[in-house]
Amino acid sequence: MALKSNGSTFLDDNRNYSASANTALANDAYILIANNDSVSSDGYSISDTKAIADDGFAFNQFNAEEQSIVFNEVASTHAQGSVSGYTSGGYAPPNVNTIDKFPFATDGNATDVGDLTQAQRAATGQSSTTFGYTSGGNVPPYTNVIDKFSFAADGNATDVGDLTVARFGVAGQSSTTFGYTSGGFAPPSVDIIDKFPFAADGNATDVGDLTEIRNYAAGQSSAESGYTSGGTAPPQTTTIDKFPFAADANATDVGDLTQVMAYSAGQSSATFGYVSGGNSPPFVDIIDKFPFAADGNATDVGDLTAARNGPAGQSSTESGYTSGGGSGGPNTIDKFPFATDANATDVGDLTQSRIYPAGQQV
């Protein structure tokens, strides 16, 4: 860490002091945290702590004994991965128990890496940092099973708990510590929000209600909240519900999709939720986007490569993925960017065609 003033180093990384430099700490003096000489002044006051953004920070004169540096923890979620996406279960026909994995780093086909504990469709997916989860579904009959499979090693899933009510056509959300399963068809349709822990295997608890009963909605997750968007009771709805992760509570209606959609896939960037494909009817190729920072309606920001019904959604840190789905390429893996609004591209295939699978990512 070097100390500079007016562009001249007077204390270098090896603690060598240079008397020829201007040792008075004038405006634009800064601590060099990394090798970045482009830092400029921000008029920092010595009475406060300073959070570091990027490679360094600038401030006006300081007292080293009073100065403190705070590294702020960035809020995170398991709704984005950096390694792989997973597509589990679905209806081929018949129902399948296949767990497929495809890479995020390069476009490519999926590989079969394991099996769920039972063949099922219309379940939903959740993700921790180490495990993927598949909850609910239609075997038949309707199931309350919570399956868990390892990200570190390819292998089969194990049954680690139960939802409060057996149901299918559910939406999934993930915080850093819990998986959530919202809505679904029991029958009839329900508004239940279930929560189960990632730290230990166990059953789910009922922690709140959606604003309306519905099934086949799409799920999204920000760092602070879970979202349940679209779906059908019937009738189909445009509602975007939001519920908090920090406290168990009911959802609130925070916006609308661009049109009624059910049987859609959900994706999440760090700042936006996405809903792709589904049945309006007819089947649609729409990619809707809505903000996490402020409650509001969705906008149509692109198209999938084909209209499709009942796909699964996965999210990397850079892209959203829509895998499987009926009618338009039931084994297709589509990818669309988070950085810009744009259409999806076909980047690979699942190991088998299917509709109503669940999605996970790591």
C-alpha positions in Angstrom: 0.0 0.0 0.0 1.6 3.3 -1.2 1.0 6.8 0.0 0.9 9.5 -2.6 0.4 13.3 -2.7 -0.1 15.3 -5.9 0.9 12.4 -8.0 4.2 11.7 -6.2 4.9 8.6 -4.1 6.4 9.6 -0.7 6.0 6.1 0.9 6.2 3.1 -1.4 4.9 -0.5 -1.0 8.2 -1.4 0.8 7.8 1.4 3.3 10.6 3.4 1.7 10.2 7.1 2.4 11.2 9.7 -0.2 12.1 13.1 1.3 12.2 14.7 -2.2 8.5 14.2 -2.6 5.9 16.6 -1.5 5.1 15.1 2.0 2.3 17.5 2.8 -1.0 15.7 2.3 -2.8 18.1 0.0 -6.1 17.6 -1.8 -6.2 14.5 -4.0 -3.9 12.5 -1.6 -5.0 8.9 -1.6 -4.2 5.4 -0.3 -3.4 3.1 -3.1 -5.0 -0.2 -2.3 -4.2 -1.8 -5.7 -2.2 -0.8 -8.7 -4.5 1.8 -9.9 -3.3 5.4 -10.4 -6.6 6.7 -11.8 -8.3 7.3 -8.5 -9.5 10.9 -8.1 -10.7 12.9 -5.1 -14.2 12.6 -3.7 -13.8 15.1 -0.9 -13.8 12.4 1.8 -14.2 13.6 5.4 -12.0 12.1 8.1 -14.9 11.9 10.5 -16.4 9.0 8.7 -15.4 5.5 7.7 -14.9 4.8 4.0 -16.1 1.8 2.1 -13.8 0.7 -0.7 -15.3 0.4 -4.2 -13.2 -1.0 -7.1 -9.5 -0.6 -6.6 -9.1 2.3 -4.2 -10.5 5.5 -2.9 -9.5 9.1 -2.6 -10.0 11.6 0.2 -8.7 14.9 1.4 -6.2 15.2 4.3 -6.4 12.5 6.9 -5.0 11.4 10.3 -3.7 7.9 10.1 -4.5 7.2 13.7 -8.2 8.1 13.3 -8.7 6.7 9.8 -10.6 3.5 9.5 -11.3 1.4 6.4 -14.4 -0.7 6.1 -14.9 -3.4 3.6 -18.7 -3.7 3.0 -20.1 -7.1 2.4 -22.1 -7.1 -0.9 -25.5 -8.7 -0.5 -25.7 -12.0 -2.4 -28.1 -14.7 -3.4 -27.9 -18.2 -4.8 -30.2 -17.2 -7.6 -27.2 -16.8 -9.9 -24.4 -19.3 -10.5 -21.0 -19.2 -12.1 -20.3 -22.8 -13.0 -23.3 -24.8 -14.2 -27.1 -24.9 -14.8 -29.2 -27.9 -13.9 -32.5 -29.2 -15.4 -34.2 -31.8 -13.2 -37.2 -34.1 -13.8 -40.0 -33.2 -16.3 -42.4 -34.9 -18.6 -41.0 -36.5 -21.8 -43.5 -38.4 -21.8 -43.5 -40.2 -19.4 -42.3 -38.5 -16.3 -38.5 -38.6 -16.0 -36.1 -38.4 -13.0 -33.1 -37.2 -15.0 -30.8 -34.5 -13.6 -29.0 -32.7 -16.5 -26.1 -30.3 -16.1 -24.8 -27.8 -18.7 -21.9 -25.3 -18.5 -22.1 -21.6 -18.1 -18.5 -20.8 -19.2 -19.0 -22.2 -22.7 -22.0 -22.9 -24.8 -22.7 -26.6 -25.0 -25.0 -29.6 -24.5 -26.1 -30.9 -21.2 -24.9 -34.2 -19.7 -26.9 -36.6 -17.5 -25.3 -36.5 -14.0 -27.8 -38.2 -11.8 -31.4 -39.1 -10.9 -34.1 -37.6 -8.6 -35.6 -40.0 -6.1 -38.7 -40.4 -8.3 -39.8 -39.5 -11.8 -41.9 -36.3 -11.6 -43.0 -33.2 -13.4 -44.1 -29.7 -12.5 -41.8 -29.5 -9.5 -39.7 -26.4 -8.7 -36.0 -25.8 -8.1 -33.9 -24.1 -5.4 -30.2 -23.7 -5.0 -27.7 -23.3 -2.1 -24.0 -22.9 -2.7 -23.4 -26.6 -2.4 -26.7 -28.4 -3.3 -29.6 -28.3 -5.7 -33.1 -28.9 -4.5 -36.3 -30.1 -6.3 -39.5 -29.7 -4.3 -43.1 -30.8 -5.0 -44.3 -32.1 -8.3 -46.7 -34.6 -9.9 -45.5 -38.2 -9.8 -48.6 -38.9 -9.8 -50.0 -38.5 -7.3 -49.0 -35.0 -6.1 -45.9 -35.1 -3.9 -44.5 -33.1 -1.0 -41.0 -34.5 -1.3 -37.9 -32.2 -1.1 -35.0 -33.8 -3.0 -31.4 -32.7 -2.7 -28.4 -33.4 -4.9 -24.8 -32.4 -4.7 -23.1 -29.8 -7.0 -19.6 -30.9 -6.0 -20.0 -34.4 -7.3 -22.3 -35.8 -9.9 -24.8 -38.2 -8.3 -28.4 -39.1 -7.4 -30.6 -37.0 -5.2 -31.8 -37.9 -1.7 -35.2 -37.2 0.0 -34.4 -34.7 2.8 -37.7 -33.3 3.8 -41.4 -32.6 3.0 -43.4 -29.5 2.0 -46.4 -28.6 4.2 -48.8 -29.6 1.5 -48.3 -32.0 -1.5 -48.6 -30.0 -4.7 -47.3 -29.4 -8.2 -47.1 -26.4 -10.5 -45.1 -24.6 -7.8 -42.7 -21.6 -8.0 -39.2 -21.7 -6.4 -37.1 -19.0 -4.7 -33.7 -19.1 -2.9 -32.2 -16.9 -0.2 -28.6 -17.5 1.1 -30.0 -19.7 3.9 -33.4 -21.0 2.8 -35.3 -22.5 -0.1 -38.9 -21.3 -0.8 -41.8 -23.0 -2.6 -44.8 -20.8 -3.4 -48.2 -21.5 -4.8 -49.1 -24.6 -6.6 -52.0 -27.0 -7.2 -53.0 -29.3 -4.3 -55.9 -29.4 -5.5 -57.3 -26.8 -5.5 -54.7 -24.0 -6.2 -53.1 -22.6 -3.0 -51.4 -19.4 -1.9 -48.9 -21.0 0.5 -45.3 -19.9 0.8 -43.2 -22.7 2.3 -39.6 -22.3 3.6 -37.0 -25.0 4.3 -33.4 -24.7 5.6 -30.2 -25.2 3.6 -28.0 -25.7 6.7 -29.7 -28.9 7.8 -32.1 -31.4 6.2 -35.6 -30.9 7.4 -39.3 -30.3 6.6 -40.7 -27.0 5.3 -42.8 -24.6 7.3 -45.6 -22.4 6.1 -44.3 -18.8 6.5 -46.8 -16.7 4.6 -49.3 -16.4 1.7 -49.3 -15.0 -1.8 -51.8 -12.2 -2.7 -53.8 -14.8 -4.6 -54.0 -18.5 -5.1 -52.2 -19.7 -8.2 -50.3 -22.5 -9.9 -47.6 -22.7 -12.6 -46.2 -19.3 -11.7 -42.5 -18.4 -12.2 -40.1 -17.7 -9.3 -37.3 -15.1 -9.0 -35.0 -14.1 -6.2 -33.2 -10.8 -5.3 -30.8 -10.6 -2.4 -33.6 -9.5 -0.1 -36.9 -10.9 -1.5 -38.6 -13.7 -3.3 -40.9 -13.0 -6.3 -43.8 -15.1 -7.7 -44.9 -13.8 -11.1 -47.8 -14.8 -13.4 -49.5 -18.2 -13.1 -53.1 -19.3 -13.2 -55.8 -19.9 -10.6 -57.6 -20.0 -13.2 -57.9 -17.4 -14.7 -54.3 -16.5 -15.6 -52.8 -13.5 -14.0 -50.2 -10.8 -14.6 -49.5 -10.3 -10.9 -45.9 -10.0 -9.6 -45.8 -10.8 -5.9 -42.9 -10.0 -3.5 -42.2 -11.5 -0.1 -39.3 -10.8 2.3 -36.4 -13.2 3.2 -35.5 -11.4 6.4 -38.9 -12.1 8.1 -41.7 -14.6 7.6 -44.6 -12.6 6.1 -47.2 -12.5 3.4 -46.5 -11.3 -0.1 -47.5 -7.9 -1.6 -48.5 -7.2 -5.2 -45.7 -5.0 -6.6 -46.4 -4.9 -10.3 -47.6 -6.7 -13.5 -46.2 -8.7 -16.3 -46.7 -7.3 -19.9 -49.5 -9.9 -20.4 -51.1 -12.9 -18.6 -48.6 -15.8 -18.6 -48.4 -19.2 -16.9 -46.2 -22.2 -17.3 -43.2 -19.8 -17.7 -39.6 -20.0 -16.6 -38.1 -17.6 -14.1 -34.6 -16.1 -14.0 -32.8 -13.6 -11.8 -29.9 -11.2 -12.3 -28.5 -9.2 -9.4 -30.9 -6.4 -10.2 -33.8 -7.7 -12.3 -36.3 -10.6 -12.4 -37.1 -12.3 -15.7 -40.1 -14.4 -17.0 -39.5 -16.3 -20.2 -41.8 -18.3 -22.4 -45.1 -19.9 -21.2 -48.7 -20.0 -22.2 -50.8 -16.8 -22.6 -52.5 -18.6 -24.6 -51.2 -19.4 -27.1 -47.6 -20.4 -26.3 -45.3 -17.3 -26.2 -41.6 -16.5 -26.8 -41.6 -13.3 -24.6 -38.8 -12.4 -22.2 -40.2 -10.0 -19.6 -38.0 -8.0 -17.2 -38.9 -6.2 -13.9 -36.7 -4.3 -11.4 -35.7 -5.4 -7.9 -34.7 -2.0 -6.7 -38.1 -0.4 -7.1 -41.6 -2.0 -7.3 -42.9 -1.7 -10.8 -44.3 -3.4 -14.0 -42.3 -5.6 -16.3 -41.2 -4.7 -19.8 -40.8 -6.9 -22.9 -37.1 -7.0 -23.5 -36.6 -9.8 -26.0 -37.7 -13.2 -27.4 -36.7 -16.8 -27.0 -35.7 -18.7 -30.1 -39.2 -20.3 -30.2 -42.5 -20.0 -28.4 -42.6 -22.7 -25.7 -44.7 -23.9 -22.8 -43.4 -25.3 -19.4 -39.6 -24.7 -19.6 -37.2 -24.5 -16.7 -35.2 -21.4 -15.8 -31.5 -21.0 -14.7 -29.3 -18.0 -14.1 -25.6 -17.3 -14.3 -24.1 -14.0 -13.2 -24.2 -12.8 -16.8 -27.1 -14.6 -18.5 -30.5 -16.2 -18.2 -31.2 -19.7 -19.5 -34.5 -21.3 -20.6 -34.3 -25.0 -21.0 -36.8 -27.5 -22.4 -40.5 -26.7 -22.8 -43.2 -27.8 -25.1 -43.8 -27.1 -28.8 -40.7 -25.0 -29.8 -37.6 -27.1 -29.2 -38.4 -29.2 -26.1 -34.7 -30.1 -25.5 -33.3 -26.6 -26.4 -31.2 -24.5 -24.0 -31.7 -20.8 -24.8 -29.4 -18.1 -23.4 -30.1 -14.3 -23.2 -27.9 -11.6 -21.7 -28.5 -9.6 -18.5 -26.3 -6.7 -19.4 -28.4 -5.7 -22.4 -32.0 -6.3 -23.5 -31.8 -8.8 -26.4 -33.2 -11.9 -27.9 -32.0 -15.4 -26.8 -29.7 -17.7 -28.7 -29.8 -21.5 -28.9 -26.6 -22.6 -27.1 -27.1 -26.3 -26.6 -29.5 -29.3 -25.9 -30.7 -31.2 -22.9 -30.1 -35.0 -23.0 -33.8 -35.6 -23.7 -36.8 -33.5 -24.7 -39.2 -32.6 -21.8 -41.6 -30.1 -20.4 -42.3 -29.0 -16.8 -38.8 -29.6 -15.5 -37.2 -27.7 -12.5 -34.1 -25.5 -12.7 -31.1 -25.0 -10.5 -27.6 -23.3 -10.7 -24.3 -23.1 -9.0 
